[in-house]
């Protein structure tokens, strides 16, 4: 029998790299580097699992990442803000157009 002892709030203050996501997502406006650009006038939403979730706002995010050259600040554009989302997501599919790639062996961008 498996026991899930994972704290459900563990991911709230983390970023995960999602190779299948074409959208960056933040789950709180408290992230340092977040700047709102609009309140989602088109009422766009994302699909996550079986859920269809309305985006609260769009913005940009400056995120510090570990790279082969040291720490670099990445400026993410078209970032969806969804209050209380499980975690914040770096949509790797969206990064590829900006020549940002993830090396899972070294755990660096």
Backbone atoms as SQL, in Angstrom:
CREATE TABLE atoms (id INTEGER PRIMARY KEY, chain TEXT, resi INTEGER, resn TEXT, atom TEXT, x REAL, y REAL, z REAL);
INSERT INTO atoms VALUES
  (1, 'A', 1, 'UNK', 'N', 0.845, -1.173, 0.000),
  (2, 'A', 1, 'UNK', 'CA', 0.000, 0.000, 0.000),
  (3, 'A', 1, 'UNK', 'C', 0.896, 1.244, 0.000),
  (4, 'A', 2, 'UNK', 'N', 0.620, 2.158, -0.879),
  (5, 'A', 2, 'UNK', 'CA', 1.395, 3.395, -0.964),
  (6, 'A', 2, 'UNK', 'C', 0.767, 4.459, -0.073),
  (7, 'A', 3, 'UNK', 'N', 1.617, 5.245, 0.522),
  (8, 'A', 3, 'UNK', 'CA', 1.153, 6.339, 1.369),
  (9, 'A', 3, 'UNK', 'C', 1.646, 7.641, 0.767),
  (10, 'A', 4, 'UNK', 'N', 0.748, 8.581, 0.565),
  (11, 'A', 4, 'UNK', 'CA', 1.121, 9.895, 0.035),
  (12, 'A', 4, 'UNK', 'C', 1.278, 10.850, 1.202),
  (13, 'A', 5, 'UNK', 'N', 2.547, 11.137, 1.553),
  (14, 'A', 5, 'UNK', 'CA', 2.788, 12.063, 2.643),
  (15, 'A', 5, 'UNK', 'C', 3.253, 13.421, 2.136),
  (16, 'A', 6, 'UNK', 'N', 3.027, 13.695, 0.852),
  (17, 'A', 6, 'UNK', 'CA', 3.424, 14.962, 0.257),
  (18, 'A', 6, 'UNK', 'C', 2.534, 16.083, 0.775),
  (19, 'A', 7, 'UNK', 'N', 3.142, 17.138, 1.233),
  (20, 'A', 7, 'UNK', 'CA', 2.410, 18.316, 1.673),
  (21, 'A', 7, 'UNK', 'C', 1.775, 18.968, 0.447),
  (22, 'A', 8, 'UNK', 'N', 0.477, 19.163, 0.448),
  (23, 'A', 8, 'UNK', 'CA', -0.235, 19.704, -0.709),
  (24, 'A', 8, 'UNK', 'C', 0.175, 21.135, -1.024),
  (25, 'A', 9, 'UNK', 'N', 0.747, 21.857, -0.059),
  (26, 'A', 9, 'UNK', 'CA', 1.172, 23.235, -0.315),
  (27, 'A', 9, 'UNK', 'C', 2.629, 23.292, -0.767),
  (28, 'A', 10, 'UNK', 'N', 3.283, 22.153, -0.851),
  (29, 'A', 10, 'UNK', 'CA', 4.702, 22.088, -1.191),
  (30, 'A', 10, 'UNK', 'C', 5.036, 22.749, -2.526),
  (31, 'A', 11, 'UNK', 'N', 4.179, 22.629, -3.512),
  (32, 'A', 11, 'UNK', 'CA', 4.452, 23.168, -4.846),
  (33, 'A', 11, 'UNK', 'C', 3.996, 24.618, -5.021),
  (34, 'A', 12, 'UNK', 'N', 3.242, 25.151, -4.090),
  (35, 'A', 12, 'UNK', 'CA', 2.703, 26.497, -4.248),
  (36, 'A', 12, 'UNK', 'C', 3.780, 27.553, -4.472),
  (37, 'A', 13, 'UNK', 'N', 4.925, 27.401, -3.826),
  (38, 'A', 13, 'UNK', 'CA', 5.970, 28.409, -3.947),
  (39, 'A', 13, 'UNK', 'C', 7.148, 27.922, -4.783),
  (40, 'A', 14, 'UNK', 'N', 6.869, 27.075, -5.746),
  (41, 'A', 14, 'UNK', 'CA', 7.894, 26.510, -6.612),
  (42, 'A', 14, 'UNK', 'C', 7.560, 26.758, -8.081),
  (43, 'A', 15, 'UNK', 'N', 8.591, 26.661, -8.897),
  (44, 'A', 15, 'UNK', 'CA', 8.436, 26.663, -10.355),
  (45, 'A', 15, 'UNK', 'C', 8.748, 25.263, -10.848),
  (46, 'A', 16, 'UNK', 'N', 7.944, 24.752, -11.756),
  (47, 'A', 16, 'UNK', 'CA', 8.266, 23.486, -12.397),
  (48, 'A', 16, 'UNK', 'C', 8.442, 23.746, -13.888),
  (49, 'A', 17, 'UNK', 'N', 9.300, 22.943, -14.513),
  (50, 'A', 17, 'UNK', 'CA', 9.497, 23.005, -15.955),
  (51, 'A', 17, 'UNK', 'C', 8.585, 21.951, -16.559),
  (52, 'A', 18, 'UNK', 'N', 7.680, 22.377, -17.422),
  (53, 'A', 18, 'UNK', 'CA', 6.738, 21.462, -18.060),
  (54, 'A', 18, 'UNK', 'C', 7.050, 21.403, -19.546),
  (55, 'A', 19, 'UNK', 'N', 7.630, 20.291, -20.020),
  (56, 'A', 19, 'UNK', 'CA', 8.012, 20.208, -21.431),
  (57, 'A', 19, 'UNK', 'C', 6.821, 20.205, -22.386),
  (58, 'A', 20, 'UNK', 'N', 5.633, 19.899, -21.906),
  (59, 'A', 20, 'UNK', 'CA', 4.469, 19.846, -22.781),
  (60, 'A', 20, 'UNK', 'C', 3.631, 21.111, -22.778),
  (61, 'A', 21, 'UNK', 'N', 3.942, 22.050, -21.894),
  (62, 'A', 21, 'UNK', 'CA', 3.120, 23.252, -21.777),
  (63, 'A', 21, 'UNK', 'C', 3.601, 24.346, -22.726),
  (64, 'A', 22, 'UNK', 'N', 2.644, 24.979, -23.388),
  (65, 'A', 22, 'UNK', 'CA', 2.972, 26.110, -24.253),
  (66, 'A', 22, 'UNK', 'C', 2.587, 27.435, -23.602),
  (67, 'A', 23, 'UNK', 'N', 2.338, 27.397, -22.282),
  (68, 'A', 23, 'UNK', 'CA', 1.964, 28.594, -21.534),
  (69, 'A', 23, 'UNK', 'C', 2.731, 28.645, -20.220),
  (70, 'A', 24, 'UNK', 'N', 3.280, 29.808, -19.905),
  (71, 'A', 24, 'UNK', 'CA', 3.865, 30.027, -18.588),
  (72, 'A', 24, 'UNK', 'C', 2.719, 30.413, -17.652),
  (73, 'A', 25, 'UNK', 'N', 2.768, 29.940, -16.407),
  (74, 'A', 25, 'UNK', 'CA', 1.712, 30.226, -15.441),
  (75, 'A', 25, 'UNK', 'C', 2.345, 30.627, -14.113),
  (76, 'A', 26, 'UNK', 'N', 1.816, 31.679, -13.490),
  (77, 'A', 26, 'UNK', 'CA', 2.161, 31.974, -12.104),
  (78, 'A', 26, 'UNK', 'C', 0.892, 31.840, -11.272),
  (79, 'A', 27, 'UNK', 'N', 1.094, 31.491, -9.991),
  (80, 'A', 27, 'UNK', 'CA', -0.059, 31.238, -9.132),
  (81, 'A', 27, 'UNK', 'C', -0.268, 32.302, -8.057),
  (82, 'A', 28, 'UNK', 'N', 0.604, 33.316, -8.020),
  (83, 'A', 28, 'UNK', 'CA', 0.435, 34.419, -7.077),
  (84, 'A', 28, 'UNK', 'C', 1.095, 35.665, -7.655),
  (85, 'A', 29, 'UNK', 'N', 0.506, 36.803, -7.380),
  (86, 'A', 29, 'UNK', 'CA', 1.103, 38.059, -7.840),
  (87, 'A', 29, 'UNK', 'C', 2.263, 38.488, -6.944),
  (88, 'A', 30, 'UNK', 'N', 2.538, 37.721, -5.898),
  (89, 'A', 30, 'UNK', 'CA', 3.615, 38.050, -4.976),
  (90, 'A', 30, 'UNK', 'C', 4.999, 37.684, -5.523),
  (91, 'A', 31, 'UNK', 'N', 5.056, 36.958, -6.641),
  (92, 'A', 31, 'UNK', 'CA', 6.360, 36.608, -7.205),
  (93, 'A', 31, 'UNK', 'C', 7.125, 37.876, -7.562),
  (94, 'A', 32, 'UNK', 'N', 8.355, 37.950, -7.073),
  (95, 'A', 32, 'UNK', 'CA', 9.238, 39.069, -7.417),
  (96, 'A', 32, 'UNK', 'C', 9.540, 38.983, -8.916),
  (97, 'A', 33, 'UNK', 'N', 9.356, 40.058, -9.633),
  (98, 'A', 33, 'UNK', 'CA', 9.598, 40.062, -11.071),
  (99, 'A', 33, 'UNK', 'C', 8.327, 40.028, -11.907),
  (100, 'A', 34, 'UNK', 'N', 7.169, 39.831, -11.269),
  (101, 'A', 34, 'UNK', 'CA', 5.881, 39.781, -11.975),
  (102, 'A', 34, 'UNK', 'C', 5.395, 41.187, -12.274),
  (103, 'A', 35, 'UNK', 'N', 4.911, 41.384, -13.495),
  (104, 'A', 35, 'UNK', 'CA', 4.310, 42.663, -13.875),
  (105, 'A', 35, 'UNK', 'C', 3.076, 42.367, -14.727),
  (106, 'A', 36, 'UNK', 'N', 1.915, 42.779, -14.230),
  (107, 'A', 36, 'UNK', 'CA', 0.663, 42.551, -14.950),
  (108, 'A', 36, 'UNK', 'C', 0.579, 43.505, -16.139),
  (109, 'A', 37, 'UNK', 'N', 0.140, 42.970, -17.300),
  (110, 'A', 37, 'UNK', 'CA', -0.022, 43.800, -18.488),
  (111, 'A', 37, 'UNK', 'C', -1.492, 44.013, -18.846),
  (112, 'A', 38, 'UNK', 'N', -2.352, 43.023, -18.532),
  (113, 'A', 38, 'UNK', 'CA', -3.791, 43.228, -18.744),
  (114, 'A', 38, 'UNK', 'C', -4.589, 42.210, -17.940),
  (115, 'A', 39, 'UNK', 'N', -5.891, 42.447, -17.863),
  (116, 'A', 39, 'UNK', 'CA', -6.777, 41.606, -17.060),
  (117, 'A', 39, 'UNK', 'C', -7.503, 40.542, -17.880),
  (118, 'A', 40, 'UNK', 'N', -6.855, 40.008, -18.928),
  (119, 'A', 40, 'UNK', 'CA', -7.426, 38.939, -19.739),
  (120, 'A', 40, 'UNK', 'C', -8.766, 39.329, -20.362),
  (121, 'A', 41, 'UNK', 'N', -8.784, 40.404, -21.161),
  (122, 'A', 41, 'UNK', 'CA', -10.049, 40.858, -21.742),
  (123, 'A', 41, 'UNK', 'C', -10.708, 39.834, -22.670),
  (124, 'A', 42, 'UNK', 'N', -9.927, 38.901, -23.221),
  (125, 'A', 42, 'UNK', 'CA', -10.492, 37.873, -24.120),
  (126, 'A', 42, 'UNK', 'C', -11.063, 36.689, -23.353),
  (127, 'A', 43, 'UNK', 'N', -10.926, 36.699, -22.010),
  (128, 'A', 43, 'UNK', 'CA', -11.395, 35.609, -21.148),
  (129, 'A', 43, 'UNK', 'C', -10.798, 34.262, -21.557),
  (130, 'A', 44, 'UNK', 'N', -9.486, 34.258, -21.812),
  (131, 'A', 44, 'UNK', 'CA', -8.777, 33.030, -22.158),
  (132, 'A', 44, 'UNK', 'C', -8.706, 32.108, -20.940),
  (133, 'A', 45, 'UNK', 'N', -8.522, 30.829, -21.204),
  (134, 'A', 45, 'UNK', 'CA', -8.403, 29.843, -20.130),
  (135, 'A', 45, 'UNK', 'C', -7.361, 28.808, -20.519),
  (136, 'A', 46, 'UNK', 'N', -6.982, 27.985, -19.560),
  (137, 'A', 46, 'UNK', 'CA', -6.069, 26.882, -19.845),
  (138, 'A', 46, 'UNK', 'C', -6.750, 25.574, -19.483),
  (139, 'A', 47, 'UNK', 'N', -6.269, 24.507, -20.084),
  (140, 'A', 47, 'UNK', 'CA', -6.710, 23.166, -19.729),
  (141, 'A', 47, 'UNK', 'C', -5.607, 22.533, -18.897),
  (142, 'A', 48, 'UNK', 'N', -5.950, 22.047, -17.732),
  (143, 'A', 48, 'UNK', 'CA', -5.000, 21.383, -16.845),
  (144, 'A', 48, 'UNK', 'C', -5.673, 20.113, -16.334),
  (145, 'A', 49, 'UNK', 'N', -5.189, 18.983, -16.802),
  (146, 'A', 49, 'UNK', 'CA', -5.848, 17.728, -16.453),
  (147, 'A', 49, 'UNK', 'C', -7.249, 17.727, -17.016),
  (148, 'A', 50, 'UNK', 'N', -8.233, 17.495, -16.172),
  (149, 'A', 50, 'UNK', 'CA', -9.637, 17.506, -16.599),
  (150, 'A', 50, 'UNK', 'C', -10.294, 18.860, -16.396),
  (151, 'A', 51, 'UNK', 'N', -9.516, 19.854, -15.950),
  (152, 'A', 51, 'UNK', 'CA', -10.079, 21.156, -15.612),
  (153, 'A', 51, 'UNK', 'C', -9.865, 22.189, -16.712),
  (154, 'A', 52, 'UNK', 'N', -10.796, 23.088, -16.805),
  (155, 'A', 52, 'UNK', 'CA', -10.758, 24.233, -17.717),
  (156, 'A', 52, 'UNK', 'C', -10.752, 25.456, -16.802),
  (157, 'A', 53, 'UNK', 'N', -9.596, 26.180, -16.720),
  (158, 'A', 53, 'UNK', 'CA', -9.427, 27.215, -15.705),
  (159, 'A', 53, 'UNK', 'C', -9.266, 28.587, -16.355),
  (160, 'A', 54, 'UNK', 'N', -10.067, 29.541, -15.912),
  (161, 'A', 54, 'UNK', 'CA', -10.016, 30.901, -16.435),
  (162, 'A', 54, 'UNK', 'C', -8.766, 31.619, -15.948),
  (163, 'A', 55, 'UNK', 'N', -8.075, 32.292, -16.851),
  (164, 'A', 55, 'UNK', 'CA', -6.886, 33.072, -16.524),
  (165, 'A', 55, 'UNK', 'C', -7.341, 34.414, -15.956),
  (166, 'A', 56, 'UNK', 'N', -6.768, 34.815, -14.824),
  (167, 'A', 56, 'UNK', 'CA', -7.131, 36.071, -14.171),
  (168, 'A', 56, 'UNK', 'C', -6.533, 37.265, -14.893),
  (169, 'A', 57, 'UNK', 'N', -5.249, 37.146, -15.274),
  (170, 'A', 57, 'UNK', 'CA', -4.543, 38.259, -15.926),
  (171, 'A', 57, 'UNK', 'C', -3.362, 37.718, -16.719),
  (172, 'A', 58, 'UNK', 'N', -2.822, 38.584, -17.572),
  (173, 'A', 58, 'UNK', 'CA', -1.605, 38.287, -18.328),
  (174, 'A', 58, 'UNK', 'C', -0.526, 39.261, -17.904),
  (175, 'A', 59, 'UNK', 'N', 0.731, 38.831, -18.044),
  (176, 'A', 59, 'UNK', 'CA', 1.818, 39.730, -17.702),
  (177, 'A', 59, 'UNK', 'C', 3.161, 39.199, -18.144),
  (178, 'A', 60, 'UNK', 'N', 4.205, 39.795, -17.573),
  (179, 'A', 60, 'UNK', 'CA', 5.574, 39.367, -17.831),
  (180, 'A', 60, 'UNK', 'C', 6.197, 38.957, -16.503),
  (181, 'A', 61, 'UNK', 'N', 7.239, 38.157, -16.590),
  (182, 'A', 61, 'UNK', 'CA', 7.902, 37.664, -15.384),
  (183, 'A', 61, 'UNK', 'C', 9.394, 37.600, -15.623),
  (184, 'A', 62, 'UNK', 'N', 10.151, 38.213, -14.720),
  (185, 'A', 62, 'UNK', 'CA', 11.608, 38.080, -14.755),
  (186, 'A', 62, 'UNK', 'C', 11.966, 36.980, -13.772),
  (187, 'A', 63, 'UNK', 'N', 12.582, 35.926, -14.293),
  (188, 'A', 63, 'UNK', 'CA', 12.870, 34.727, -13.522),
  (189, 'A', 63, 'UNK', 'C', 14.359, 34.441, -13.581),
  (190, 'A', 64, 'UNK', 'N', 14.979, 34.247, -12.432),
  (191, 'A', 64, 'UNK', 'CA', 16.399, 33.913, -12.379),
  (192, 'A', 64, 'UNK', 'C', 16.540, 32.406, -12.549),
  (193, 'A', 65, 'UNK', 'N', 17.386, 32.001, -13.510),
  (194, 'A', 65, 'UNK', 'CA', 17.565, 30.585, -13.816),
  (195, 'A', 65, 'UNK', 'C', 19.040, 30.214, -13.803),
  (196, 'A', 66, 'UNK', 'N', 19.305, 28.963, -13.453),
  (197, 'A', 66, 'UNK', 'CA', 20.666, 28.439, -13.485),
  (198, 'A', 66, 'UNK', 'C', 20.961, 27.979, -14.916),
  (199, 'A', 67, 'UNK', 'N', 22.044, 28.496, -15.484),
  (200, 'A', 67, 'UNK', 'CA', 22.448, 28.155, -16.854),
  (201, 'A', 67, 'UNK', 'C', 23.894, 27.676, -16.823),
  (202, 'A', 68, 'UNK', 'N', 24.405, 27.157, -17.938),
  (203, 'A', 68, 'UNK', 'CA', 25.815, 26.754, -17.969),
  (204, 'A', 68, 'UNK', 'C', 26.767, 27.931, -17.744),
  (205, 'A', 69, 'UNK', 'N', 26.260, 29.142, -17.883),
  (206, 'A', 69, 'UNK', 'CA', 27.072, 30.351, -17.743),
  (207, 'A', 69, 'UNK', 'C', 26.842, 31.049, -16.413),
  (208, 'A', 70, 'UNK', 'N', 26.177, 30.389, -15.489),
  (209, 'A', 70, 'UNK', 'CA', 25.847, 30.985, -14.198),
  (210, 'A', 70, 'UNK', 'C', 24.378, 31.367, -14.138),
  (211, 'A', 71, 'UNK', 'N', 24.023, 32.232, -13.198),
  (212, 'A', 71, 'UNK', 'CA', 22.635, 32.665, -13.054),
  (213, 'A', 71, 'UNK', 'C', 22.320, 33.744, -14.076),
  (214, 'A', 72, 'UNK', 'N', 21.224, 33.575, -14.781),
  (215, 'A', 72, 'UNK', 'CA', 20.755, 34.554, -15.765),
  (216, 'A', 72, 'UNK', 'C', 19.311, 34.901, -15.455),
  (217, 'A', 73, 'UNK', 'N', 18.945, 36.127, -15.746),
  (218, 'A', 73, 'UNK', 'CA', 17.555, 36.539, -15.609),
  (219, 'A', 73, 'UNK', 'C', 16.870, 36.385, -16.953),
  (220, 'A', 74, 'UNK', 'N', 15.833, 35.565, -16.969),
  (221, 'A', 74, 'UNK', 'CA', 15.026, 35.355, -18.170),
  (222, 'A', 74, 'UNK', 'C', 13.798, 36.237, -18.078),
  (223, 'A', 75, 'UNK', 'N', 13.438, 36.891, -19.159),
  (224, 'A', 75, 'UNK', 'CA', 12.191, 37.646, -19.163),
  (225, 'A', 75, 'UNK', 'C', 11.158, 36.850, -19.939),
  (226, 'A', 76, 'UNK', 'N', 10.188, 36.336, -19.209),
  (227, 'A', 76, 'UNK', 'CA', 9.110, 35.554, -19.805),
  (228, 'A', 76, 'UNK', 'C', 7.985, 36.504, -20.190),
  (229, 'A', 77, 'UNK', 'N', 7.448, 36.328, -21.375),
  (230, 'A', 77, 'UNK', 'CA', 6.328, 37.153, -21.832),
  (231, 'A', 77, 'UNK', 'C', 5.090, 36.278, -21.947),
  (232, 'A', 78, 'UNK', 'N', 3.943, 36.917, -22.010),
  (233, 'A', 78, 'UNK', 'CA', 2.667, 36.223, -22.152),
  (234, 'A', 78, 'UNK', 'C', 2.510, 35.166, -21.049),
  (235, 'A', 79, 'UNK', 'N', 2.669, 35.620, -19.796),
  (236, 'A', 79, 'UNK', 'CA', 2.564, 34.754, -18.625),
  (237, 'A', 79, 'UNK', 'C', 1.152, 34.854, -18.069),
  (238, 'A', 80, 'UNK', 'N', 0.512, 33.701, -17.875),
  (239, 'A', 80, 'UNK', 'CA', -0.849, 33.658, -17.342),
  (240, 'A', 80, 'UNK', 'C', -0.809, 33.648, -15.820),
  (241, 'A', 81, 'UNK', 'N', -1.609, 34.517, -15.194),
  (242, 'A', 81, 'UNK', 'CA', -1.759, 34.510, -13.743),
  (243, 'A', 81, 'UNK', 'C', -3.067, 33.815, -13.407),
  (244, 'A', 82, 'UNK', 'N', -2.948, 32.729, -12.626),
  (245, 'A', 82, 'UNK', 'CA', -4.117, 31.994, -12.159),
  (246, 'A', 82, 'UNK', 'C', -3.980, 31.856, -10.649),
  (247, 'A', 83, 'UNK', 'N', -4.736, 32.656, -9.917),
  (248, 'A', 83, 'UNK', 'CA', -4.638, 32.699, -8.455),
  (249, 'A', 83, 'UNK', 'C', -4.860, 31.305, -7.864),
  (250, 'A', 84, 'UNK', 'N', -3.889, 30.882, -7.042),
  (251, 'A', 84, 'UNK', 'CA', -4.030, 29.621, -6.331),
  (252, 'A', 84, 'UNK', 'C', -3.769, 28.370, -7.148),
  (253, 'A', 85, 'UNK', 'N', -3.258, 28.520, -8.380),
  (254, 'A', 85, 'UNK', 'CA', -2.929, 27.339, -9.189),
  (255, 'A', 85, 'UNK', 'C', -1.940, 26.473, -8.407),
  (256, 'A', 86, 'UNK', 'N', -1.914, 25.184, -8.656),
  (257, 'A', 86, 'UNK', 'CA', -1.100, 24.239, -7.901),
  (258, 'A', 86, 'UNK', 'C', 0.367, 24.654, -7.787),
  (259, 'A', 87, 'UNK', 'N', 0.935, 25.198, -8.853),
  (260, 'A', 87, 'UNK', 'CA', 2.334, 25.603, -8.877),
  (261, 'A', 87, 'UNK', 'C', 2.519, 26.644, -9.964),
  (262, 'A', 88, 'UNK', 'N', 3.713, 27.214, -10.062),
  (263, 'A', 88, 'UNK', 'CA', 4.019, 28.091, -11.188),
  (264, 'A', 88, 'UNK', 'C', 4.746, 27.250, -12.226),
  (265, 'A', 89, 'UNK', 'N', 4.465, 27.526, -13.494),
  (266, 'A', 89, 'UNK', 'CA', 4.916, 26.658, -14.584),
  (267, 'A', 89, 'UNK', 'C', 5.755, 27.440, -15.587),
  (268, 'A', 90, 'UNK', 'N', 6.923, 26.892, -15.905),
  (269, 'A', 90, 'UNK', 'CA', 7.724, 27.384, -17.013),
  (270, 'A', 90, 'UNK', 'C', 7.393, 26.478, -18.189),
  (271, 'A', 91, 'UNK', 'N', 6.620, 27.006, -19.135),
  (272, 'A', 91, 'UNK', 'CA', 6.191, 26.226, -20.292),
  (273, 'A', 91, 'UNK', 'C', 7.334, 26.067, -21.282),
  (274, 'A', 92, 'UNK', 'N', 7.992, 24.926, -21.231),
  (275, 'A', 92, 'UNK', 'CA', 9.185, 24.716, -22.034),
  (276, 'A', 92, 'UNK', 'C', 8.902, 24.775, -23.531),
  (277, 'A', 93, 'UNK', 'N', 7.735, 24.342, -23.962),
  (278, 'A', 93, 'UNK', 'CA', 7.398, 24.420, -25.385),
  (279, 'A', 93, 'UNK', 'C', 7.391, 25.878, -25.848),
  (280, 'A', 94, 'UNK', 'N', 6.985, 26.769, -24.995),
  (281, 'A', 94, 'UNK', 'CA', 6.997, 28.204, -25.318),
  (282, 'A', 94, 'UNK', 'C', 8.421, 28.756, -25.338),
  (283, 'A', 95, 'UNK', 'N', 9.310, 28.194, -24.523),
  (284, 'A', 95, 'UNK', 'CA', 10.699, 28.659, -24.440),
  (285, 'A', 95, 'UNK', 'C', 11.515, 28.302, -25.684),
  (286, 'A', 96, 'UNK', 'N', 11.171, 27.233, -26.343),
  (287, 'A', 96, 'UNK', 'CA', 11.972, 26.774, -27.484),
  (288, 'A', 96, 'UNK', 'C', 12.073, 27.825, -28.583),
  (289, 'A', 97, 'UNK', 'N', 11.030, 28.620, -28.773),
  (290, 'A', 97, 'UNK', 'CA', 11.078, 29.662, -29.801),
  (291, 'A', 97, 'UNK', 'C', 12.054, 30.768, -29.428),
  (292, 'A', 98, 'UNK', 'N', 12.419, 30.836, -28.143),
  (293, 'A', 98, 'UNK', 'CA', 13.376, 31.831, -27.665),
  (294, 'A', 98, 'UNK', 'C', 14.763, 31.218, -27.476),
  (295, 'A', 99, 'UNK', 'N', 14.954, 29.987, -28.001),
  (296, 'A', 99, 'UNK', 'CA', 16.223, 29.244, -27.877),
  (297, 'A', 99, 'UNK', 'C', 16.600, 28.968, -26.427),
  (298, 'A', 100, 'UNK', 'N', 15.596, 28.736, -25.579),
  (299, 'A', 100, 'UNK', 'CA', 15.832, 28.327, -24.197),
  (300, 'A', 100, 'UNK', 'C', 15.498, 26.845, -24.125),
  (301, 'A', 101, 'UNK', 'N', 16.458, 26.051, -23.659),
  (302, 'A', 101, 'UNK', 'CA', 16.290, 24.602, -23.585),
  (303, 'A', 101, 'UNK', 'C', 16.663, 24.125, -22.188),
  (304, 'A', 102, 'UNK', 'N', 16.118, 22.980, -21.789),
  (305, 'A', 102, 'UNK', 'CA', 16.366, 22.434, -20.472),
  (306, 'A', 102, 'UNK', 'C', 17.238, 21.201, -20.584),
  (307, 'A', 103, 'UNK', 'N', 18.333, 21.152, -19.807),
  (308, 'A', 103, 'UNK', 'CA', 19.218, 19.993, -19.734),
  (309, 'A', 103, 'UNK', 'C', 18.881, 19.258, -18.442),
  (310, 'A', 104, 'UNK', 'N', 18.112, 18.184, -18.546),
  (311, 'A', 104, 'UNK', 'CA', 17.664, 17.478, -17.346),
  (312, 'A', 104, 'UNK', 'C', 18.827, 16.773, -16.638),
  (313, 'A', 105, 'UNK', 'N', 19.870, 16.396, -17.377),
  (314, 'A', 105, 'UNK', 'CA', 21.019, 15.742, -16.761),
  (315, 'A', 105, 'UNK', 'C', 21.786, 16.667, -15.832),
  (316, 'A', 106, 'UNK', 'N', 21.867, 17.932, -16.210),
  (317, 'A', 106, 'UNK', 'CA', 22.581, 18.932, -15.386),
  (318, 'A', 106, 'UNK', 'C', 21.638, 19.799, -14.585),
  (319, 'A', 107, 'UNK', 'N', 20.323, 19.662, -14.833),
  (320, 'A', 107, 'UNK', 'CA', 19.307, 20.467, -14.151),
  (321, 'A', 107, 'UNK', 'C', 19.523, 21.970, -14.364),
  (322, 'A', 108, 'UNK', 'N', 19.756, 22.360, -15.625),
  (323, 'A', 108, 'UNK', 'CA', 19.978, 23.759, -15.964),
  (324, 'A', 108, 'UNK', 'C', 19.222, 24.114, -17.220),
  (325, 'A', 109, 'UNK', 'N', 18.945, 25.420, -17.396),
  (326, 'A', 109, 'UNK', 'CA', 18.340, 25.924, -18.634),
  (327, 'A', 109, 'UNK', 'C', 19.440, 26.404, -19.550);
